[in-house]
């Protein structure tokens, strides 16, 4: 039973446009959410996170939005750059729990 | 590398052999984790450790073992009982001590294990 779902395996965007990556979750106990970026044969790199007390967090070109009622979060990348091409993982954790629960990832391809 | 060192980058073993993957951290963090990644899959938790001499099973611990004798080291042994050991293995560390409620984990570069 997948508690964190990334329903789009891939996304293609042109350089300079907005990339929107989506993530849904089912566990209402999740209260902290993270996005990681991963290149092939490398470890994931932390990008941005958001606590459930917020609905938006911004860091440079990256913004994460959280809609608790819909159990949905999204990562916006503006403007998209070719170097953003990678696999993006959404992850969640629940208060009192140690482990992060990951989605299966979305492969973003940014073409120039 | 997020303060985590994993070695080697690539590892080949014959079926039926145990193999130990190294994970070292130099930031004096308490929490360390082992994940496995398979193609088209997310990261799945194998084991984690919050303090020295203590560790807990994750979702897919069968066929694996760990030890935490030192704070800076958390090696993972893939035993012959693991039915499908070929995968990309990732070690992670938890947040620095004293942080407020943040569960951000930082990952090492990973080890690609291939069992022939």
Contacts between the chains, C-beta under 8 A, distances in Angstrom:
chain1	res1	chain2	res2	distance
A	4	B	42	7.4
A	6	B	42	8.0
A	9	B	40	7.5
A	32	B	101	7.1
A	32	B	102	7.2
A	32	B	103	5.3
A	34	B	103	7.6
A	34	B	104	6.3
A	36	B	107	7.7
A	41	B	9	7.9
A	41	B	88	7.4
A	41	B	110	6.9
A	41	B	112	6.5
A	42	B	109	5.8
A	42	B	110	6.5
A	43	B	1	7.5
A	43	B	2	7.0
A	43	B	4	7.5
A	43	B	6	7.8
A	43	B	90	5.5
A	43	B	92	7.9
A	43	B	107	3.6
A	43	B	108	5.2
A	43	B	109	4.9
A	43	B	110	4.9
A	44	B	43	7.3
A	44	B	90	7.3
A	44	B	107	4.9
A	45	B	2	7.8
A	45	B	107	7.5
A	46	B	2	7.8
A	46	B	104	5.7
A	46	B	105	7.6
A	46	B	106	6.1
A	49	B	102	7.1
A	49	B	104	6.0
A	51	B	101	7.5
A	89	B	42	6.1
A	89	B	43	6.9
A	91	B	43	7.9
A	93	B	103	4.3
A	95	B	101	7.3
A	98	B	31	6.9
A	98	B	48	5.8
A	98	B	50	6.7
A	98	B	56	7.6
A	98	B	94	7.8
A	98	B	103	7.7
A	99	B	33	7.5
A	99	B	45	4.8
A	99	B	48	6.5
A	99	B	58	6.2
A	99	B	59	7.8
A	100	B	43	7.8
A	100	B	45	7.6
A	100	B	103	6.4
A	100	B	105	6.0
A	102	B	42	3.6
A	102	B	43	4.4
A	102	B	44	7.6
A	103	B	42	5.3
A	104	B	40	6.5
A	104	B	41	5.7
A	104	B	42	4.5
A	105	B	40	8.0
A	105	B	42	6.0
